[in-house]
Amino acid sequence: MRRCRLFWAVLSVAGALRLAPAQPYDFNVVAPPSGISGSLALSARTQGTLVGNYNPDTNPNGTRTKPGLFGPFGPTENVPVEVRIGAAIGGNINRQAGGIFRATVDGGTNTIAFENLSLNFLANGPAVLPVTITLAGQSFRTRNPDSIYVLPPQGVTFPIGTVNLSQFTAVQTGVGAGVLTPAGADTYDFTAAVAVDLTLAADLLGNPFAQTVPFVLPLQGQVVVLGDTALITSLQQLNFSQTFNPNLDLPPFEFSLPTILPPGQIANFIFDLTLEEIGVTVDLDLNLRAEGTLVPEPASLTALGIGLAALARRRQLA
């Protein structure tokens, strides 16, 4: 009798495991309609020196520099100038999103758990954003071309074109959990938070630039569970602003700027800068539509259930 009770207890546990309400689904983010829209801004603050790209042997017709606005300027003088440079990349962005994740929907405890979330907010290619450079520090003059750069305390800002934002991703790094609220047959509203790293990459002042931001990604929307498939839809605002101080010495690089007085020409400089501060500001709407497929239960668990059921039938026939 005790062995019989033990047998039925094991069978009951196996059945409970196999029929548990917690159901894991593997989701694919569908683009479109998934995507982001709004504004995105990256900023950088540097300090160091600039000097003309003149070289008596390899570039004798290059730009030469000298601090100050007056005084002699020898025919071969090329003197570094102390400067501070701010770069601003930003504007409106509207891109499609793709990605994958696993979500376990538990109607018994009204919870949802996210695993292995990986989102690409540039699924249809890089975003093109306008760039401005603000030059501050010592006023100076140049030769080839002849110009003066009068720099007020707030600096002088130059629009210098555009850059490609080549990466904008969110990759899960920690817990992703939320709560479900029943909203109809096989339908739940949900609110969740997922620990991620946001990574942005672009070209900044001729140097590859990438910044990773630890972030808690909020998600809210609706889950519809239909047996072996599920659908998650979410519309969420992403708003945050954060600064970092890498104090990173950049390798010297050549860069061209328009002249100030007189305007209309181009001077060529070599910059030697330290990247002191990076800023990231995001004000976006995130729209997600993800289609899920039920994850098959482990084969060993299925075999255990089948074996125990067969044993139960044999005992009943005995």
Phi and psi in degrees as GROMACS dihedral restraints (atoms count N, CA, C in turn):
[ dihedral_restraints ]
;  ai    aj    ak    al  type     phi  dphi    fc
    3     4     5     6     1   -65.3    20    10
    4     5     6     7     1   -39.5    20    10
    6     7     8     9     1   -63.7    20    10
    7     8     9    10     1   -36.7    20    10
    9    10    11    12     1   -65.3    20    10
   10    11    12    13     1   -44.5    20    10
   12    13    14    15     1   -62.6    20    10
   13    14    15    16     1   -39.7    20    10
   15    16    17    18     1   -63.3    20    10
   16    17    18    19     1   -41.3    20    10
   18    19    20    21     1   -59.8    20    10
   19    20    21    22     1   -48.1    20    10
   21    22    23    24     1   -67.7    20    10
   22    23    24    25     1   -30.1    20    10
   24    25    26    27     1   -65.6    20    10
   25    26    27    28     1   -44.1    20    10
   27    28    29    30     1   -63.2    20    10
   28    29    30    31     1   -42.8    20    10
   30    31    32    33     1   -62.0    20    10
   31    32    33    34     1   -39.9    20    10
   33    34    35    36     1   -63.0    20    10
   34    35    36    37     1   -43.5    20    10
   36    37    38    39     1   -62.1    20    10
   37    38    39    40     1   -44.2    20    10
   39    40    41    42     1   -61.8    20    10
   40    41    42    43     1   -42.9    20    10
   42    43    44    45     1   -64.5    20    10
   43    44    45    46     1   -38.5    20    10
   45    46    47    48     1   -64.9    20    10
   46    47    48    49     1   -39.4    20    10
   48    49    50    51     1   -63.5    20    10
   49    50    51    52     1   -42.7    20    10
   51    52    53    54     1   -70.6    20    10
   52    53    54    55     1   -27.8    20    10
   54    55    56    57     1  -109.8    20    10
   55    56    57    58     1    17.3    20    10
   57    58    59    60     1   -59.5    20    10
   58    59    60    61     1   144.9    20    10
   60    61    62    63     1   -70.7    20    10
   61    62    63    64     1   -17.4    20    10
   63    64    65    66     1   -72.6    20    10
   64    65    66    67     1   116.7    20    10
   66    67    68    69     1  -122.3    20    10
   67    68    69    70     1   117.8    20    10
   69    70    71    72     1   -87.5    20    10
   70    71    72    73     1   136.5    20    10
   72    73    74    75     1  -126.7    20    10
   73    74    75    76     1   140.6    20    10
   75    76    77    78     1   -94.8    20    10
   76    77    78    79     1   124.5    20    10
   78    79    80    81     1  -110.4    20    10
   79    80    81    82     1   144.9    20    10
   81    82    83    84     1  -116.5    20    10
   82    83    84    85     1   130.1    20    10
   84    85    86    87     1   -79.8    20    10
   85    86    87    88     1   127.8    20    10
   87    88    89    90     1   -97.6    20    10
   88    89    90    91     1   123.7    20    10
   90    91    92    93     1  -123.8    20    10
   91    92    93    94     1   129.5    20    10
   93    94    95    96     1   -69.1    20    10
   94    95    96    97     1   168.4    20    10
   96    97    98    99     1   -89.2    20    10
   97    98    99   100     1    -5.2    20    10
   99   100   101   102     1   -62.7    20    10
  100   101   102   103     1   139.3    20    10
  102   103   104   105     1   173.6    20    10
  103   104   105   106     1  -179.5    20    10
  105   106   107   108     1  -124.1    20    10
  106   107   108   109     1   149.9    20    10
  108   109   110   111     1  -150.4    20    10
  109   110   111   112     1   144.3    20    10
  111   112   113   114     1   142.5    20    10
  112   113   114   115     1  -145.0    20    10
  114   115   116   117     1  -122.4    20    10
  115   116   117   118     1   147.1    20    10
  117   118   119   120     1  -140.6    20    10
  118   119   120   121     1   134.6    20    10
  120   121   122   123     1  -138.3    20    10
  121   122   123   124     1   135.9    20    10
  123   124   125   126     1  -119.9    20    10
  124   125   126   127     1   140.8    20    10
  126   127   128   129     1  -135.7    20    10
  127   128   129   130     1   156.4    20    10
  129   130   131   132     1  -143.8    20    10
  130   131   132   133     1   143.1    20    10
  132   133   134   135     1  -124.4    20    10
  133   134   135   136     1   128.0    20    10
  135   136   137   138     1  -131.4    20    10
  136   137   138   139     1   163.1    20    10
  138   139   140   141     1  -146.2    20    10
  139   140   141   142     1   153.9    20    10
  141   142   143   144     1   163.2    20    10
  142   143   144   145     1  -134.6    20    10
  144   145   146   147     1  -136.4    20    10
  145   146   147   148     1   157.4    20    10
  147   148   149   150     1  -126.3    20    10
  148   149   150   151     1   153.3    20    10
  150   151   152   153     1  -147.9    20    10
  151   152   153   154     1   151.4    20    10
  153   154   155   156     1   -61.7    20    10
  154   155   156   157     1   155.4    20    10
  156   157   158   159     1   -85.6    20    10
  157   158   159   160     1    17.3    20    10
  159   160   161   162     1   -63.7    20    10
  160   161   162   163     1   137.6    20    10
  162   163   164   165     1  -141.8    20    10
  163   164   165   166     1   124.0    20    10
  165   166   167   168     1   -60.5    20    10
  166   167   168   169     1   -24.5    20    10
  168   169   170   171     1   -97.8    20    10
  169   170   171   172     1   -44.9    20    10
  171   172   173   174     1  -102.9    20    10
  172   173   174   175     1   -20.2    20    10
  174   175   176   177     1  -147.7    20    10
  175   176   177   178     1    64.3    20    10
  177   178   179   180     1   -66.5    20    10
  178   179   180   181     1   -16.5    20    10
  180   181   182   183     1  -101.0    20    10
  181   182   183   184     1    14.0    20    10
  183   184   185   186     1   -74.6    20    10
  184   185   186   187     1   171.1    20    10
  186   187   188   189     1   -69.7    20    10
  187   188   189   190     1   139.6    20    10
  189   190   191   192     1  -118.7    20    10
  190   191   192   193     1   151.1    20    10
  192   193   194   195     1  -129.6    20    10
  193   194   195   196     1   156.0    20    10
  195   196   197   198     1  -155.9    20    10
  196   197   198   199     1   132.9    20    10
  198   199   200   201     1   -62.0    20    10
  199   200   201   202     1   151.7    20    10
  201   202   203   204     1    89.2    20    10
  202   203   204   205     1   163.5    20    10
  204   205   206   207     1  -106.1    20    10
  205   206   207   208     1   -11.5    20    10
  207   208   209   210     1  -134.8    20    10
  208   209   210   211     1   166.0    20    10
  210   211   212   213     1   106.3    20    10
  211   212   213   214     1   175.3    20    10
  213   214   215   216     1   -67.4    20    10
  214   215   216   217     1   155.7    20    10
  216   217   218   219     1  -141.5    20    10
  217   218   219   220     1    97.6    20    10
  219   220   221   222     1   -61.0    20    10
  220   221   222   223     1   158.6    20    10
  222   223   224   225     1   -66.6    20    10
  223   224   225   226     1   -16.9    20    10
  225   226   227   228     1  -123.7    20    10
  226   227   228   229     1     7.2    20    10
  228   229   230   231     1   -67.0    20    10
  229   230   231   232     1   137.8    20    10
  231   232   233   234     1  -153.2    20    10
  232   233   234   235     1    93.7    20    10
  234   235   236   237     1  -110.8    20    10
  235   236   237   238     1   133.2    20    10
  237   238   239   240     1   -61.3    20    10
  238   239   240   241     1   149.4    20    10
  240   241   242   243     1  -121.7    20    10
  241   242   243   244     1   131.9    20    10
  243   244   245   246     1   -75.5    20    10
  244   245   246   247     1   129.2    20    10
  246   247   248   249     1  -140.6    20    10
  247   248   249   250     1   161.8    20    10
  249   250   251   252     1  -124.8    20    10
  250   251   252   253     1   133.5    20    10
  252   253   254   255     1  -126.6    20    10
  253   254   255   256     1   129.7    20    10
  255   256   257   258     1  -112.8    20    10
  256   257   258   259     1   134.9    20    10
  258   259   260   261     1  -116.2    20    10
  259   260   261   262     1   138.7    20    10
  261   262   263   264     1  -130.1    20    10
  262   263   264   265     1   121.3    20    10
  264   265   266   267     1  -117.3    20    10
  265   266   267   268     1   125.4    20    10
  267   268   269   270     1   173.5    20    10
  268   269   270   271     1   165.1    20    10
  270   271   272   273     1   159.0    20    10
  271   272   273   274     1  -165.8    20    10
  273   274   275   276     1   -77.1    20    10
  274   275   276   277     1   144.0    20    10
  276   277   278   279     1  -136.8    20    10
  277   278   279   280     1   138.8    20    10
  279   280   281   282     1  -146.0    20    10
  280   281   282   283     1    99.0    20    10
  282   283   284   285     1  -133.6    20    10
  283   284   285   286     1   159.3    20    10
  285   286   287   288     1   -83.6    20    10
  286   287   288   289     1   156.1    20    10
  288   289   290   291     1  -122.6    20    10
  289   290   291   292     1   145.0    20    10
  291   292   293   294     1  -136.0    20    10
  292   293   294   295     1   175.8    20    10
  294   295   296   297     1   151.1    20    10
  295   296   297   298     1  -175.5    20    10
  297   298   299   300     1  -142.5    20    10
  298   299   300   301     1   158.8    20    10
  300   301   302   303     1  -168.7    20    10
  301   302   303   304     1   165.2    20    10
  303   304   305   306     1  -112.9    20    10
  304   305   306   307     1   135.6    20    10
  306   307   308   309     1  -129.1    20    10
  307   308   309   310     1   131.4    20    10
  309   310   311   312     1  -103.3    20    10
  310   311   312   313     1   117.2    20    10
  312   313   314   315     1  -100.8    20    10
  313   314   315   316     1   120.2    20    10
  315   316   317   318     1  -118.6    20    10
  316   317   318   319     1    98.6    20    10
  318   319   320   321     1   -72.9    20    10
  319   320   321   322     1   -15.3    20    10
  321   322   323   324     1   -74.1    20    10
  322   323   324   325     1   -39.1    20    10
  324   325   326   327     1  -107.3    20    10
  325   326   327   328     1     0.6    20    10
  327   328   329   330     1    54.4    20    10
  328   329   330   331     1    51.1    20    10
  330   331   332   333     1  -131.0    20    10
  331   332   333   334     1   159.0    20    10
  333   334   335   336     1  -136.1    20    10
  334   335   336   337     1   137.8    20    10
  336   337   338   339     1  -126.6    20    10
  337   338   339   340     1   135.6    20    10
  339   340   341   342     1  -107.7    20    10
  340   341   342   343     1   139.7    20    10
  342   343   344   345     1  -135.3    20    10
  343   344   345   346     1   149.3    20    10
  345   346   347   348     1    53.4    20    10
  346   347   348   349     1    36.9    20    10
  348   349   350   351     1   -72.1    20    10
  349   350   351   352     1   130.3    20    10
  351   352   353   354     1  -142.6    20    10
  352   353   354   355     1   113.9    20    10
  354   355   356   357     1  -118.1    20    10
  355   356   357   358     1   138.0    20    10
  357   358   359   360     1  -115.2    20    10
  358   359   360   361     1   112.7    20    10
  360   361   362   363     1   -85.9    20    10
  361   362   363   364     1     4.6    20    10
  363   364   365   366     1  -125.7    20    10
  364   365   366   367     1    48.0    20    10
  366   367   368   369     1   -64.5    20    10
  367   368   369   370     1   -26.6    20    10
  369   370   371   372     1  -104.7    20    10
  370   371   372   373     1    25.1    20    10
  372   373   374   375     1   112.6    20    10
  373   374   375   376     1   169.7    20    10
  375   376   377   378     1   -60.6    20    10
  376   377   378   379     1   156.1    20    10
  378   379   380   381     1   -99.4    20    10
  379   380   381   382     1   137.5    20    10
  381   382   383   384     1   -97.7    20    10
  382   383   384   385     1   121.4    20    10
  384   385   386   387     1  -125.5    20    10
  385   386   387   388     1   143.2    20    10
  387   388   389   390     1   -71.5    20    10
  388   389   390   391     1   153.2    20    10
  390   391   392   393     1  -129.7    20    10
  391   392   393   394     1   137.9    20    10
  393   394   395   396     1  -126.2    20    10
  394   395   396   397     1   150.7    20    10
  396   397   398   399     1  -120.1    20    10
  397   398   399   400     1   131.6    20    10
  399   400   401   402     1  -110.8    20    10
  400   401   402   403     1   120.7    20    10
  402   403   404   405     1  -106.2    20    10
  403   404   405   406     1   123.6    20    10
  405   406   407   408     1  -136.5    20    10
  406   407   408   409     1   169.1    20    10
  408   409   410   411     1   121.8    20    10
  409   410   411   412     1  -141.7    20    10
  411   412   413   414     1   -70.8    20    10
  412   413   414   415     1   133.7    20    10
  414   415   416   417     1   -69.0    20    10
  415   416   417   418     1   148.9    20    10
  417   418   419   420     1  -154.1    20    10
  418   419   420   421     1   173.8    20    10
  420   421   422   423     1  -130.6    20    10
  421   422   423   424     1   162.0    20    10
  423   424   425   426     1  -133.7    20    10
  424   425   426   427     1   161.1    20    10
  426   427   428   429     1  -125.0    20    10
  427   428   429   430     1   145.1    20    10
  429   430   431   432     1    58.1    20    10
  430   431   432   433     1    62.9    20    10
  432   433   434   435     1   -91.5    20    10
  433   434   435   436     1   163.8    20    10
  435   436   437   438     1   -79.8    20    10
  436   437   438   439     1   120.0    20    10
  438   439   440   441     1  -159.2    20    10
  439   440   441   442     1   163.8    20    10
  441   442   443   444     1  -124.8    20    10
  442   443   444   445     1   142.9    20    10
  444   445   446   447     1  -114.5    20    10
  445   446   447   448     1    98.4    20    10
  447   448   449   450     1   -88.4    20    10
  448   449   450   451     1   113.5    20    10
  450   451   452   453     1  -109.5    20    10
  451   452   453   454     1   107.2    20    10
  453   454   455   456     1   -69.7    20    10
  454   455   456   457     1   168.5    20    10
  456   457   458   459     1   -54.7    20    10
  457   458   459   460     1   -36.1    20    10
  459   460   461   462     1   -81.3    20    10
  460   461   462   463     1    -8.2    20    10
  462   463   464   465     1    87.0    20    10
  463   464   465   466     1   177.4    20    10
  465   466   467   468     1  -120.9    20    10
  466   467   468   469     1   132.4    20    10
  468   469   470   471     1  -104.0    20    10
  469   470   471   472     1   133.9    20    10
  471   472   473   474     1  -121.2    20    10
  472   473   474   475     1   126.7    20    10
  474   475   476   477     1   -75.5    20    10
  475   476   477   478     1   131.1    20    10
  477   478   479   480     1  -124.5    20    10
  478   479   480   481     1    18.9    20    10
  480   481   482   483     1   109.9    20    10
  481   482   483   484     1  -141.7    20    10
  483   484   485   486     1  -134.3    20    10
  484   485   486   487     1   162.9    20    10
  486   487   488   489     1  -133.3    20    10
  487   488   489   490     1   161.3    20    10
  489   490   491   492     1   -94.1    20    10
  490   491   492   493     1   124.3    20    10
  492   493   494   495     1   -80.5    20    10
  493   494   495   496     1   107.6    20    10
  495   496   497   498     1   -92.9    20    10
  496   497   498   499     1   -16.7    20    10
  498   499   500   501     1  -146.1    20    10
  499   500   501   502     1   133.8    20    10
  501   502   503   504     1  -151.3    20    10
  502   503   504   505     1   100.7    20    10
  504   505   506   507     1  -133.0    20    10
  505   506   507   508     1   160.0    20    10
  507   508   509   510     1  -130.1    20    10
  508   509   510   511     1   122.5    20    10
  510   511   512   513     1  -125.9    20    10
  511   512   513   514     1   128.1    20    10
  513   514   515   516     1   -64.7    20    10
  514   515   516   517     1   135.8    20    10
  516   517   518   519     1  -123.6    20    10
  517   518   519   520     1    -9.5    20    10
  519   520   521   522     1  -157.5    20    10
  520   521   522   523     1  -149.3    20    10
  522   523   524   525     1   -64.8    20    10
  523   524   525   526     1   140.9    20    10
  525   526   527   528     1  -133.5    20    10
  526   527   528   529     1   106.9    20    10
  528   529   530   531     1  -143.8    20    10
  529   530   531   532     1   155.5    20    10
  531   532   533   534     1  -162.2    20    10
  532   533   534   535     1  -177.8    20    10
  534   535   536   537     1  -119.4    20    10
  535   536   537   538     1   150.4    20    10
  537   538   539   540     1  -108.8    20    10
  538   539   540   541     1   144.4    20    10
  540   541   542   543     1  -125.1    20    10
  541   542   543   544     1   115.3    20    10
  543   544   545   546     1   -54.5    20    10
  544   545   546   547     1   132.9    20    10
  546   547   548   549     1  -130.5    20    10
  547   548   549   550     1    17.2    20    10
  549   550   551   552     1   142.8    20    10
  550   551   552   553     1  -175.3    20    10
  552   553   554   555     1   -63.3    20    10
  553   554   555   556     1   120.3    20    10
  555   556   557   558     1    59.0    20    10
  556   557   558   559     1    23.7    20    10
  558   559   560   561     1  -130.5    20    10
  559   560   561   562     1   137.2    20    10
  561   562   563   564     1  -136.6    20    10
  562   563   564   565     1   140.9    20    10
  564   565   566   567     1   -84.6    20    10
  565   566   567   568     1   147.8    20    10
  567   568   569   570     1  -139.0    20    10
  568   569   570   571     1   152.1    20    10
  570   571   572   573     1  -133.3    20    10
  571   572   573   574     1   130.4    20    10
  573   574   575   576     1  -146.4    20    10
  574   575   576   577     1   166.3    20    10
  576   577   578   579     1  -139.1    20    10
  577   578   579   580     1   135.0    20    10
  579   580   581   582     1  -127.8    20    10
  580   581   582   583     1   125.3    20    10
  582   583   584   585     1   -74.3    20    10
  583   584   585   586     1   123.3    20    10
  585   586   587   588     1  -137.7    20    10
  586   587   588   589     1   165.5    20    10
  588   589   590   591     1  -105.6    20    10
  589   590   591   592     1   121.1    20    10
  591   592   593   594     1   -89.9    20    10
  592   593   594   595     1   127.4    20    10
  594   595   596   597     1  -121.7    20    10
  595   596   597   598     1   128.9    20    10
  597   598   599   600     1  -122.1    20    10
  598   599   600   601     1   140.3    20    10
  600   601   602   603     1  -139.9    20    10
  601   602   603   604     1   140.0    20    10
  603   604   605   606     1  -156.5    20    10
  604   605   606   607     1  -177.7    20    10
  606   607   608   609     1  -104.0    20    10
  607   608   609   610     1   120.6    20    10
  609   610   611   612     1  -120.8    20    10
  610   611   612   613     1   115.7    20    10
  612   613   614   615     1    53.4    20    10
  613   614   615   616     1    39.1    20    10
  615   616   617   618     1    81.3    20    10
  616   617   618   619     1     4.0    20    10
  618   619   620   621     1  -118.3    20    10
  619   620   621   622     1   136.9    20    10
  621   622   623   624     1   -60.1    20    10
  622   623   624   625     1   134.5    20    10
  624   625   626   627     1  -129.7    20    10
  625   626   627   628     1   131.8    20    10
  627   628   629   630     1  -142.5    20    10
  628   629   630   631     1   141.0    20    10
  630   631   632   633     1  -138.3    20    10
  631   632   633   634     1   131.5    20    10
  633   634   635   636     1  -109.0    20    10
  634   635   636   637     1   130.5    20    10
  636   637   638   639     1  -119.6    20    10
  637   638   639   640     1   115.0    20    10
  639   640   641   642     1   -63.5    20    10
  640   641   642   643     1   135.2    20    10
  642   643   644   645     1  -153.9    20    10
  643   644   645   646     1   148.0    20    10
  645   646   647   648     1  -101.2    20    10
  646   647   648   649     1   109.7    20    10
  648   649   650   651     1   -81.9    20    10
  649   650   651   652     1   115.6    20    10
  651   652   653   654     1   -81.5    20    10
  652   653   654   655     1   141.3    20    10
  654   655   656   657     1  -137.0    20    10
  655   656   657   658     1   136.3    20    10
  657   658   659   660     1  -148.8    20    10
  658   659   660   661     1   147.1    20    10
  660   661   662   663     1   168.9    20    10
  661   662   663   664     1  -138.4    20    10
  663   664   665   666     1  -138.2    20    10
  664   665   666   667     1   143.9    20    10
  666   667   668   669     1  -118.5    20    10
  667   668   669   670     1   129.2    20    10
  669   670   671   672     1  -117.2    20    10
  670   671   672   673     1   122.0    20    10
  672   673   674   675     1  -108.7    20    10
  673   674   675   676     1   121.6    20    10
  675   676   677   678     1  -128.5    20    10
  676   677   678   679     1    71.0    20    10
  678   679   680   681     1    67.7    20    10
  679   680   681   682     1  -111.7    20    10
  681   682   683   684     1   -83.0    20    10
  682   683   684   685     1    -1.6    20    10
  684   685   686   687     1  -129.8    20    10
  685   686   687   688     1   160.6    20    10
  687   688   689   690     1  -149.9    20    10
  688   689   690   691     1   157.8    20    10
  690   691   692   693     1  -134.2    20    10
  691   692   693   694     1   129.6    20    10
  693   694   695   696     1  -116.8    20    10
  694   695   696   697     1   128.7    20    10
  696   697   698   699     1  -123.9    20    10
  697   698   699   700     1   141.7    20    10
  699   700   701   702     1  -150.7    20    10
  700   701   702   703     1   137.5    20    10
  702   703   704   705     1  -128.5    20    10
  703   704   705   706     1   117.2    20    10
  705   706   707   708     1  -140.6    20    10
  706   707   708   709     1   140.2    20    10
  708   709   710   711     1   -86.4    20    10
  709   710   711   712     1   138.1    20    10
  711   712   713   714     1  -115.2    20    10
  712   713   714   715     1   112.8    20    10
  714   715   716   717     1  -134.0    20    10
  715   716   717   718     1   116.7    20    10
  717   718   719   720     1  -162.1    20    10
  718   719   720   721     1   159.3    20    10
  720   721   722   723     1  -142.5    20    10
  721   722   723   724     1   131.1    20    10
  723   724   725   726     1  -148.0    20    10
  724   725   726   727     1   146.0    20    10
  726   727   728   729     1  -123.0    20    10
  727   728   729   730     1   153.9    20    10
  729   730   731   732     1  -135.2    20    10
  730   731   732   733     1   153.9    20    10
  732   733   734   735     1  -125.3    20    10
  733   734   735   736     1    83.2    20    10
  735   736   737   738     1   -74.9    20    10
  736   737   738   739     1   -26.0    20    10
  738   739   740   741     1    46.6    20    10
  739   740   741   742     1    56.1    20    10
  741   742   743   744     1  -105.3    20    10
  742   743   744   745     1   127.3    20    10
  744   745   746   747     1   -77.0    20    10
  745   746   747   748     1   117.0    20    10
  747   748   749   750     1   -82.0    20    10
  748   749   750   751     1   146.3    20    10
  750   751   752   753     1   -65.3    20    10
  751   752   753   754     1   144.0    20    10
  753   754   755   756     1   -55.0    20    10
  754   755   756   757     1   140.4    20    10
  756   757   758   759     1  -145.5    20    10
  757   758   759   760     1   153.0    20    10
  759   760   761   762     1   -92.8    20    10
  760   761   762   763     1   139.0    20    10
  762   763   764   765     1  -150.4    20    10
  763   764   765   766     1   144.6    20    10
  765   766   767   768     1  -106.8    20    10
  766   767   768   769     1   141.1    20    10
  768   769   770   771     1  -132.8    20    10
  769   770   771   772     1   148.7    20    10
  771   772   773   774     1   -70.4    20    10
  772   773   774   775     1   151.3    20    10
  774   775   776   777     1   -73.2    20    10
  775   776   777   778     1   156.4    20    10
  777   778   779   780     1   -97.1    20    10
  778   779   780   781     1   -56.7    20    10
  780   781   782   783     1  -130.1    20    10
  781   782   783   784     1   113.7    20    10
  783   784   785   786     1   -76.8    20    10
  784   785   786   787     1   154.6    20    10
  786   787   788   789     1   -78.3    20    10
  787   788   789   790     1   171.3    20    10
  789   790   791   792     1   101.1    20    10
  790   791   792   793     1    -1.1    20    10
  792   793   794   795     1  -120.2    20    10
  793   794   795   796     1   175.9    20    10
  795   796   797   798     1  -124.6    20    10
  796   797   798   799     1   128.2    20    10
  798   799   800   801     1  -109.3    20    10
  799   800   801   802     1   145.2    20    10
  801   802   803   804     1  -114.0    20    10
  802   803   804   805     1   123.6    20    10
  804   805   806   807     1  -123.7    20    10
  805   806   807   808     1   158.3    20    10
  807   808   809   810     1  -111.8    20    10
  808   809   810   811     1   122.6    20    10
  810   811   812   813     1  -100.2    20    10
  811   812   813   814     1   139.6    20    10
  813   814   815   816     1  -128.8    20    10
  814   815   816   817     1   100.4    20    10
  816   817   818   819     1  -128.2    20    10
  817   818   819   820     1   156.6    20    10
  819   820   821   822     1  -111.3    20    10
  820   821   822   823     1   126.5    20    10
  822   823   824   825     1   -81.0    20    10
  823   824   825   826     1   106.0    20    10
  825   826   827   828     1   -88.9    20    10
  826   827   828   829     1   -39.8    20    10
  828   829   830   831     1  -144.8    20    10
  829   830   831   832     1   142.0    20    10
  831   832   833   834     1  -125.2    20    10
  832   833   834   835     1   137.3    20    10
  834   835   836   837     1  -123.8    20    10
  835   836   837   838     1   143.6    20    10
  837   838   839   840     1  -130.0    20    10
  838   839   840   841     1   125.4    20    10
  840   841   842   843     1  -129.7    20    10
  841   842   843   844     1   127.2    20    10
  843   844   845   846     1  -127.4    20    10
  844   845   846   847     1   132.2    20    10
  846   847   848   849     1  -140.8    20    10
  847   848   849   850     1    87.2    20    10
  849   850   851   852     1  -129.8    20    10
  850   851   852   853     1   154.4    20    10
  852   853   854   855     1  -102.0    20    10
  853   854   855   856     1   127.0    20    10
  855   856   857   858     1  -108.5    20    10
  856   857   858   859     1   119.5    20    10
  858   859   860   861     1  -112.3    20    10
  859   860   861   862     1   122.4    20    10
  861   862   863   864     1  -123.9    20    10
  862   863   864   865     1   136.5    20    10
  864   865   866   867     1  -130.9    20    10
  865   866   867   868     1   119.0    20    10
  867   868   869   870     1  -127.8    20    10
  868   869   870   871     1   131.2    20    10
  870   871   872   873     1  -106.4    20    10
  871   872   873   874     1   128.8    20    10
  873   874   875   876     1  -116.9    20    10
  874   875   876   877     1   153.3    20    10
  876   877   878   879     1  -123.8    20    10
  877   878   879   880     1   134.5    20    10
  879   880   881   882     1   -59.6    20    10
  880   881   882   883     1   133.2    20    10
  882   883   884   885     1   -78.7    20    10
  883   884   885   886     1   124.5    20    10
  885   886   887   888     1   -60.6    20    10
  886   887   888   889     1   143.9    20    10
  888   889   890   891     1   -69.9    20    10
  889   890   891   892     1   153.2    20    10
  891   892   893   894     1   -55.7    20    10
  892   893   894   895     1   140.5    20    10
  894   895   896   897     1   -59.2    20    10
  895   896   897   898     1   -35.5    20    10
  897   898   899   900     1   -64.0    20    10
  898   899   900   901     1   -37.0    20    10
  900   901   902   903     1   -70.5    20    10
  901   902   903   904     1   -40.0    20    10
  903   904   905   906     1   -62.2    20    10
  904   905   906   907     1   -44.5    20    10
  906   907   908   909     1   -62.6    20    10
  907   908   909   910     1   -38.8    20    10
  909   910   911   912     1   -62.3    20    10
  910   911   912   913     1   -44.5    20    10
  912   913   914   915     1   -63.3    20    10
  913   914   915   916     1   -43.3    20    10
  915   916   917   918     1   -64.4    20    10
  916   917   918   919     1   -44.0    20    10
  918   919   920   921     1   -62.8    20    10
  919   920   921   922     1   -44.3    20    10
  921   922   923   924     1   -66.7    20    10
  922   923   924   925     1   -38.1    20    10
  924   925   926   927     1   -64.0    20    10
  925   926   927   928     1   -41.7    20    10
  927   928   929   930     1   -63.6    20    10
  928   929   930   931     1   -41.0    20    10
  930   931   932   933     1   -63.7    20    10
  931   932   933   934     1   -38.4    20    10
  933   934   935   936     1   -62.6    20    10
  934   935   936   937     1   -41.2    20    10
  936   937   938   939     1   -64.0    20    10
  937   938   939   940     1   -42.0    20    10
  939   940   941   942     1   -62.6    20    10
  940   941   942   943     1   -40.1    20    10
  942   943   944   945     1   -65.5    20    10
  943   944   945   946     1   -36.9    20    10
  945   946   947   948     1   -67.7    20    10
  946   947   948   949     1   -34.1    20    10
  948   949   950   951     1   -78.0    20    10
  949   950   951   952     1   -20.7    20    10
